[in-house]
Amino acid sequence: MQISPNKHLINLDGDEWVIVNVGVVDSDTGNVYCHLRSTTRFVQQKNGKRPVQIGDWLPTSLFEEAA
């Protein structure tokens, strides 16, 4: 499964996310664990803003559609 992390965008709960990295596939559910960073939500820090990041399980069908 090859996905370009800077080009693959998904919408999740009204926010746009970039898939930074793809992890393990859960053999029971078929979901893929992914590291995501937001393009719409940021945290203000002393040296500027940084995107909010999360880890989430995404369905493998999402990746089949992108291929």
Sequence and secondary structure as in RCSB ss.txt:
>XXXX:A:sequence
MQISPNKHLINLDGDEWVIVNVGVVDSDTGNVYCHLRSTTRFVQQKNGKRPVQIGDWLPTSLFEEAA
>XXXX:A:secstr
    TTT EEEETTEEEEEEEEEEE TTT EEEEEEEEEEEEEEETTEEEEEEEEEEEEHHHHHHH 
